[in-house]
Amino acid sequence: MRIGLGSDAHRFAEDAGRRLVLGGVEVPGHVGLEGHSDADVVTHAVCDAVLGAAGLGDLGRHFPDDDPTTTGVSSLALLQRCRELARDAGWAVGNADVTVTAERPRLAGHLEAMGSTLSEVLGGPVSVKATTAEGLGAIGRGEGISAMAVVLLVDEAPT
């Protein structure tokens, strides 16, 4: 077994038309996050946790933000590729646990869908929780959203 930890944070975009996507789920009624891809901090944190557990570096190593082929790409496609890289290295996802930190919007109504969406891509159970920063720091001031993820990888070798 191997364990990986991932984190990500993005500020809210100035473009009022940008969609907010978290854990592969669109959260309507709120401006999205600034970023090269869809800026899905939840999925990015899971990607980094998968890559880290497999000893494969981080998201930026595999998908640099100056690569025009990933401009605006769905982070679920990046997660699928991270899962494939881990599988190629002999690992399967055992489970993942994610915590999203945001003052706004309220995410309780979207957490189950995020977990289901991420579970489908990873092939293992994913739990997604939300909290606030209680007004502390940039996230607490409502300037953006952050996420942390832990992923357990298990040996994919036949037993």
RORO-736964 format. One line per 10 residues: their letters; for each residue y, z, x of N, C-alpha, C, O. Coordinates in pm, whole numbers, plus 32768, in hexadecimal, padded with zeros to 4 digits. Each point is the difference from the previous one (the first is absolute). Last residue first. Layout:
BEGIN
a = Y:Z:X:Y:Z:X:Y:Z:X:Y:Z:X ~ ...
end
This chain:
BEGIN
tpaedvllvv = 7B73:7D53:7EBC:7FB6:807A:8026:7F6C:7FEF:7FE8:7FB2:805C:801B ~ 820E:7E49:8061:7F96:8025:7FA2:7FB5:807A:8032:7FEE:8013:8078 ~ 8219:7FA1:8002:7F7C:7FD6:802E:7F95:802B:7F9B:8009:806D:7FC8 ~ 81DC:7FF1:8038:7FCA:7F9E:7FA1:7F73:7FD1:8027:7FC4:7FB0:7FB9 ~ 8171:8225:808F:7FB5:7F99:8047:7FBE:7FA4:7F9A:7FB7:802D:7FA7 ~ 8207:80CA:7FC6:7F76:8024:801E:7FBC:7F89:8042:8024:7F8D:7FEA ~ 81F0:814C:7FB1:7FA9:7F8C:8014:7F77:8033:8023:7FF1:8064:8046 ~ 81E2:806A:7EC0:7F81:801C:8042:7FB2:7F7D:8009:7FE8:7FBE:7F9A ~ 8241:80C4:8033:7F8C:7FAD:7FDC:7F89:802E:8051:8009:8019:8078 ~ 8211:807A:7EDB:7F8E:8022:8055:7F8B:7FAE:7FCD:7FE8:7FF8:7F88
amasigegrg = 825B:7FF0:804A:7F77:7FE8:7FD3:7F9D:802F:8069:8019:7FF7:8078 ~ 821B:8014:7ECA:7F9F:8022:8068:7F75:7FEC:7FC6:7FE9:801A:7F8A ~ 8241:7F43:8006:7F75:801C:7FDA:7FB0:8023:807C:801B:7FD0:806E ~ 820E:7FE6:7EB0:7FA1:8005:806F:7F74:801E:7FCA:7FF0:802C:7F8E ~ 8225:7F10:7FCF:7F7E:8039:7FDD:7FAA:8001:807E:8008:7FA4:8052 ~ 8236:805A:7F47:7F88:7FAF:800E:7F85:804D:7FD6:8009:8067:7FBD ~ 81BB:8043:8026:801F:7F84:8046:7F88:7FA3:800E:8010:7F8C:8024 ~ 8048:824B:7F17:7FE4:7F8D:7FAB:801F:7F7B:8040:8019:7F9E:7FBA ~ 7FF2:8234:80F6:8080:7FD0:7FCA:7FED:7F84:7FA8:8061:7FCB:7FCA ~ 7E2A:80EF:8116:8032:8063:7FA1:8086:7FDB:7FC3:801E:8027:7F8F
iaglgeatta = 7F2E:7ED3:81CC:7FAC:7FF0:7F89:8031:805F:7F93:8008:7FD9:7F8B ~ 80CC:804D:8214:8020:7F80:7FC0:7FAE:7FE9:7F81:8034:7FD0:7F9B ~ 7FF9:8234:80EB:7FFB:7F83:804C:801F:7F85:7FAD:8028:8008:7F8C ~ 7F63:8193:7F4E:800C:8007:8091:7FF6:7F75:8040:7FA8:7FB3:7FDC ~ 8022:80DA:7E42:8089:7FEA:802C:8015:8000:8096:8072:7FF4:802E ~ 7DDB:8039:7EFA:8055:8071:7FDA:808F:7FF4:8037:803E:8064:8024 ~ 7E46:7E60:7FE9:8029:8041:807D:8061:8072:7FE5:803B:8037:805C ~ 7E24:7F08:7E5B:808B:7FE7:8027:8019:8044:8085:7FAE:804D:8030 ~ 7E78:7ED5:7EF2:804F:8079:800E:8090:7FD8:801B:801F:7F89:800D ~ 7DC7:7FA8:7F56:8090:7FF1:801A:8041:8088:8009:7FD6:8061:7FC1
kvsvpgglve = 7E1E:7E8E:807C:8050:806D:7FC9:8092:7FE6:8020:8020:7FB0:8058 ~ 7DD3:7F53:7FA3:808F:7FF2:801C:804A:8070:7FB6:7FEE:8013:7F88 ~ 7DFF:7F48:8131:804F:805E:7FB1:8092:7FF0:8027:8021:7FFD:8077 ~ 7E01:7ECA:7FAD:8086:801F:8035:8046:805C:7F9C:800A:7FE3:7F89 ~ 7DDB:7F43:80FF:805E:804A:7FAB:8084:801F:8047:8001:8021:8077 ~ 7EEE:7E22:800F:7FE2:808F:8001:8068:8049:7FAF:806A:7FC9:7FE4 ~ 7FAA:7E61:808C:7F72:8012:7FEA:7FD4:8091:8009:7F8A:801B:8019 ~ 8239:7EF3:8012:7FBD:8045:806F:7F69:800C:7FEF:7FB8:800A:8063 ~ 8163:7F2C:7E48:8010:7FB5:807D:7FAF:803F:8072:7FC1:7FB9:804E ~ 8046:8123:7E0F:7FC2:7F7C:7FF0:8006:7FB0:8082:7F9F:7FBF:8026
sltsgmaelh = 8140:81DF:7FBF:7F6F:8011:8007:7FB8:7F7A:7FF9:7F9F:7FE8:8047 ~ 8236:8025:7F77:7FDD:8011:808D:7F69:8010:8011:7FC8:7FCC:8061 ~ 80D9:801B:7DE6:801D:7F83:8046:7FD7:8008:8092:7FBF:7FA5:8034 ~ 8021:81E3:7EC4:7F9D:7F9B:7FD7:8012:7F7E:804C:7F9F:7FC4:802E ~ 81A1:8195:8014:7F7E:8025:8037:7F95:7F98:7FE0:7FB0:7FDC:8057 ~ 81F9:7FEB:7EE7:8006:7FEC:8091:7F79:801E:803F:7FCD:7FB1:8050 ~ 8064:80AB:7DE9:7FF7:7F70:8018:8005:7FE1:8095:7FB9:7FA7:802F ~ 808A:8218:7F4F:7F76:7FD8:7FE5:7FED:7F6A:801B:7F9B:7FD9:803B ~ 821D:80DD:7FE8:7FA6:802A:806C:7F70:7FD4:7FEA:7FBE:7FD4:805F ~ 81E3:7FFE:7E84:7FCE:7F8C:804B:7F93:8023:8065:7FC1:7FA7:8039
galrpreatv = 8146:818E:7EA7:7FC2:7F9F:7FA7:7FC3:7F88:8046:7FBF:7FAD:7FBF ~ 8138:81AC:8133:7F86:8037:7FC3:7FB7:7F9A:7FA8:7F85:7FFC:8002 ~ 822D:7FEE:810C:7F8D:7FA8:8012:7F82:802C:7FB8:7F9B:7FB9:8005 ~ 82AE:804B:800A:7F8E:8056:7FE7:7F84:7FA8:7FFB:8000:7F98:7FBE ~ 818E:7FAB:816A:7FE7:8024:7F75:7F8D:8063:7FF6:7FB9:8018:8062 ~ 814D:8082:80D7:8005:7FA6:7F8F:7FBC:7F7E:8026:8003:7FDC:8076 ~ 7FE4:818A:80AB:8050:8048:7F9E:8008:7FB1:7F7E:8005:8039:7F93 ~ 7E64:7FBF:81E6:8073:7FB8:7FC6:804A:805D:7FA1:7FC2:804C:7FB4 ~ 7E61:7F6F:8195:8072:805A:7FF2:8079:7FB0:7FD3:802C:7FA2:8044 ~ 7D91:8042:7FBB:807F:7FB7:7FFE:806F:8067:7FEE:7FF5:8059:7FAC
tvdangvawg = 7DEF:7FAE:810B:806D:8048:7FC0:807F:7FAF:800F:8027:7FDB:806F ~ 7D96:7FD6:7FAA:8089:7FD8:801A:8060:805E:7FB9:7FE9:8029:7F8F ~ 7DEF:7F76:8122:8056:805B:7FB6:8090:7FE2:8029:801E:7FFA:8077 ~ 7DC4:7F1B:7F9B:808A:800B:8030:804C:805F:7FA5:7FE2:800C:7F89 ~ 7DF4:7F60:811B:8064:8020:7F9A:8089:8003:8042:800D:7FFD:807A ~ 7E70:7F2B:8048:7FBF:806B:7FB5:805A:802B:7F8E:7FD4:8004:7F8D ~ 800B:7E18:818B:8054:806C:7FCD:7FAB:8062:7FB1:7FB8:7FDA:7FA3 ~ 7F8E:7F04:8204:8019:7FF1:7F70:8055:8076:7FD3:7FFB:806C:803D ~ 7F7A:7E86:81BD:8028:8071:7FAD:8012:7FD9:7F6F:8029:7F8F:7FE1 ~ 7F81:7F64:81CA:7F8D:8051:7FDB:801C:8074:7FA3:7FAF:805C:7FF6
adralercrq = 816F:7E30:80B9:7FEC:8063:8069:7F8F:8061:7FDD:7FE5:805E:804B ~ 80A4:7E59:7E81:7FD5:7FB5:8076:7FE6:805C:8077:7FB3:7FDE:8059 ~ 8105:80DD:7E20:7F74:7FD9:7FE8:7FC8:7FB5:8079:7F8E:8018:8029 ~ 823A:8053:7FDC:7FAF:807A:8010:7F6C:7FDF:7FEE:7FAB:8031:804B ~ 8181:7E75:7F62:8001:8020:808F:7FAC:807B:801C:7FB4:8004:8061 ~ 808C:7F83:7DDE:7FA8:7FA1:8044:7FF9:801C:8095:7F94:7FF9:803C ~ 819B:8102:7EC2:7F77:8026:7FDE:7F9C:7FA4:8047:7F9A:802F:8033 ~ 8228:7F64:7FF4:7FE3:8079:804D:7F71:8030:7FE6:7FBA:802A:805C ~ 80E6:7E70:7EA2:7FE7:7FD5:808A:7FE0:8077:8059:7FA9:7FF7:8057 ~ 80D4:805F:7DF0:7F7F:7FBB:8000:7FDC:7FD5:808D:7F8D:800D:802A
llalssvgtt = 821B:80A9:7F97:7F98:8067:7FF9:7F76:7FC2:8001:7FA5:8033:8041 ~ 81CC:7EAE:7FA7:7FFA:803D:8084:7F92:806A:8004:7FB7:800A:8062 ~ 80A3:7F33:7E04:7FC1:7F9C:8057:7FF4:8036:808E:7F9C:7FE6:8044 ~ 814E:811C:7E87:7F71:8006:7FE2:7FB3:7F99:8053:7F8E:8019:8027 ~ 824C:7FFA:7FDC:7FC1:805C:805F:7F6C:8012:7FE2:7FB4:802B:8057 ~ 8176:7E19:7F42:7FCD:8078:7FBE:7FBA:8058:8068:7FAE:7FD0:804E ~ 81DD:7EE0:804E:7F73:8005:7FDD:7FDD:8083:7FB8:803E:8067:8018 ~ 8175:7EED:80B2:7FEC:8012:7F72:7F70:800D:7FD2:7FE6:8005:7F88 ~ 8045:7F44:8250:807B:801F:7FB7:7FE1:8007:7F6A:7FCF:7FA0:7FC6 ~ 7F03:7FEB:81B2:7FED:8079:7FAF:807F:802A:7FB6:8005:806C:7FC6
tpdddpfhrg = 7FDB:7E17:8165:7F92:7FED:7FA1:7FE8:807B:7FA9:7FBA:7FF7:7F9B ~ 818E:7FEE:81D3:802C:7FC4:7F82:7F90:7FEE:7F9A:801C:7FF2:7F89 ~ 8031:8180:8205:7FA2:7F95:7FE0:8026:7FC4:7F78:7FF2:8042:7F9A ~ 80CE:8144:8149:8044:7F83:8020:7FA5:7F87:7FE6:8021:7F90:8027 ~ 7F5A:8242:7FA6:8067:7FE1:7F9C:8054:7F85:8022:805D:7FDE:7FB7 ~ 7D88:8085:80C8:8089:801D:802D:8069:7FD0:7F9C:7FED:7F9C:7FBA ~ 7E07:80DD:803F:8059:7FB5:7FA8:8091:801C:8026:8045:8049:7FB8 ~ 7E56:8075:8147:7FB6:7F94:7FBE:8057:7FA5:7FAA:7FE1:7F8A:7FEE ~ 80D6:81F0:80FA:7FB5:7FB5:8065:7FBC:7F86:7FC2:7FFD:7F95:803D ~ 80E5:81A7:7EB1:805D:7FA9:8048:7FBC:7FAC:806B:802C:7F92:801E
ldglgaaglv = 7EDC:81BC:7EF0:8024:7F8E:7FAB:8059:7F9C:804A:7FEC:7F87:7FF6 ~ 7EE6:81AB:8146:804D:8019:7F87:8024:7F7D:7FBA:7FE3:7F93:8031 ~ 7E67:8106:8120:8091:7FFB:800A:8043:801A:7F7C:7FD0:8050:7FAF ~ 7E4D:7FC2:809D:8033:7F77:8008:8098:7FF7:8003:8037:7F96:7FE3 ~ 7E53:81CE:7FD7:802C:7FED:808B:803D:7F78:8017:7FF4:7FC8:806D ~ 7F69:810E:7DF0:7FA8:7F9E:8040:8025:7FE8:8093:7FBC:7FB5:8046 ~ 814A:816C:7EAA:7F78:8037:8001:7F9F:7FA4:8049:7FA3:802E:8042 ~ 8219:7F3A:7F7E:7FF9:806E:805F:7F74:803A:8009:7FCF:801A:806E ~ 808B:7E97:7E4F:8003:7FC9:8088:7FF2:806E:8068:7FB7:7FEF:8062 ~ 8068:8098:7DDD:7F85:7FB4:8016:7FFA:7FCD:8090:7F9C:8010:8045
adcvahtvvd = 81F0:80C2:7F35:7F93:8062:8009:7F7B:7FBB:801B:7FB0:802F:8051 ~ 81CF:7EC7:7F62:8007:8041:8082:7F90:8066:8012:7FCB:800F:806E ~ 8059:7F1F:7DEC:7FDE:7F9F:8069:7FFE:8042:8089:7FA1:7FF0:804C ~ 80FD:810F:7E4C:7F6E:7FF3:7FFD:7FD1:7F9D:806A:7F9C:8019:8044 ~ 8230:8016:7F83:7FCA:807B:8039:7F67:7FFB:8003:7FC2:802B:8061 ~ 811F:7E72:7ECD:8013:7FFC:8091:7FC8:807D:8043:7FC3:7FF7:806B ~ 8041:7FF1:7DBD:7F99:7FAA:803A:800D:7FF7:8097:7F9C:7FFB:8047 ~ 81B0:80F7:7EDA:7F7F:803F:7FE5:7F90:7FAF:8043:7FAE:8037:8049 ~ 8212:7F25:7FBB:7FE8:806D:8060:7F79:8042:7FEE:7FC3:802D:8061 ~ 8108:7DE7:7F35:7FAE:8062:7FB8:7FD8:806F:8061:7F9C:7FF4:8048
adshgelgvh = 8175:7E5A:7FE2:8030:8086:8024:7FB8:806F:7FB5:803C:8067:7FE0 ~ 7F86:7DA5:8038:8030:8039:7F83:802F:8091:8011:802C:803F:7FA0 ~ 7FF8:7EBE:8211:7F9E:7FDA:7F9A:8036:802F:7F79:8079:7FF8:7FE9 ~ 80A0:806A:8171:7FD7:7F77:801F:7F9D:7FCB:7F98:800D:7F8F:7FD1 ~ 815D:81F7:7FA7:7F94:7FEA:8060:7FDD:7F6D:800B:802C:7FAD:7FB0 ~ 80D9:81EE:7F03:8022:7F9C:8065:7F8A:7FF0:805F:7FC5:8062:802C ~ 800C:803C:7DC5:8019:8030:8087:801A:7F8C:805F:7FCC:7F92:7FEE ~ 8099:807E:7DE5:7F96:8007:8062:802E:8032:8088:8073:802A:8011 ~ 8056:804D:7DEE:800D:7FA3:8070:7F91:8019:8066:7FD4:8071:8014 ~ 7FE3:7FFE:7DE0:803C:803A:8078:8004:7F98:806E:7FA5:7FAF:800E
gpvevgglvl = 7F8C:8018:7E39:8079:804C:7FE4:8041:8040:8078:8059:8054:7FF0 ~ 7D8C:7F45:800B:8073:7FBD:7FC3:8078:805D:7FF1:7FF4:807B:7FFF ~ 7E61:7F52:8153:803F:806E:7FB7:8080:7FC7:7FC5:8063:7FEF:8048 ~ 7DB2:7F32:8074:8090:7FF4:7FEC:8032:8075:7FAB:7FC9:801E:7F96 ~ 7E88:7FDB:81BF:8027:8005:7F74:8098:7FF3:7FF7:8049:8046:8045 ~ 7EA9:7FE6:8154:7FDC:7F82:7FBF:8028:7FF7:7F6F:7FDD:7F9F:7FBC ~ 8099:81D2:815F:7F6F:8000:7FED:7FCF:7F85:7FB7:7F9C:8004:7FB8 ~ 8248:7FFD:8018:7FC4:8073:8044:7F6B:8003:7FE2:7FD8:7FFF:7F8B ~ 8214:7ECA:803A:7F6E:7FFB:7FFE:7FCD:8074:8053:8025:8010:8074 ~ 81B9:7F1C:7E9E:7FC6:8076:8040:7F69:7FFA:7FED:7FCE:8006:7F90
rrgadeafrh = 81B0:7E54:807F:7F9C:804F:7FB7:7FD1:8079:8051:7FF4:7FF8:807B ~ 81F8:7EFA:7F90:7F81:8013:8049:7FA3:805C:7FB2:8029:806A:7FD1 ~ 81A9:7F16:7FBF:7F94:7FB3:7FC6:7F79:8011:8044:7F9D:7FC7:7FD4 ~ 820E:80FC:80B9:7FD6:803F:7F83:7F8C:7FB5:7FBD:7FBE:8037:7FA8 ~ 80DF:7FF9:8262:7FEA:7F96:7F9D:7FC6:803D:7F81:7F8B:8028:7FFE ~ 80B1:80DB:8187:8082:7FEA:7FC2:7FF7:7F96:7F93:8053:7FFD:7FA5 ~ 7E0C:814E:80F2:8045:7F82:801D:8088:7FFD:7FBC:8015:8040:7F99 ~ 7EDC:8184:8113:8011:7FAA:7F8D:8052:7F86:8028:805C:800A:8051 ~ 7E7F:80DD:812B:8077:801D:7FAF:8002:7FA3:7F88:7FC2:7F95:8000 ~ 7E7B:811D:810A:805F:7F92:7FF1:8076:8030:7FAC:7FF1:8051:7FA5
adsglgirm = 7E2C:8061:8181:8078:8020:7FB3:8059:7F84:7FFD:800C:7FB8:8063 ~ 7DD7:8116:8030:8064:7F97:7FF9:8075:8031:7FAD:7FF1:8059:7FAC ~ 7E03:8035:8156:807B:8023:7FB8:805E:7F88:8001:7FF7:7FA9:8056 ~ 7DDA:8112:8017:8068:7F9A:7FFC:807A:8032:7FB6:7FF5:8053:7FA6 ~ 7E0C:8043:8156:8078:802C:7FBA:8068:7F91:8007:8017:7FC8:806B ~ 7DA4:8073:7FC6:8080:7FC7:8028:806F:8034:7FA9:7FED:801C:7F8A ~ 7DE5:8046:811E:806F:801D:7FA5:807F:7FC4:8039:8019:8008:8078 ~ 7DA2:7FB7:7FA8:8082:8000:8043:806B:8017:7F98:7FF4:7FD2:7F8E ~ 7DC4:8055:80C3:8076:8000:7FAC:807D:8000:8059:7FFF:8037:806E
end
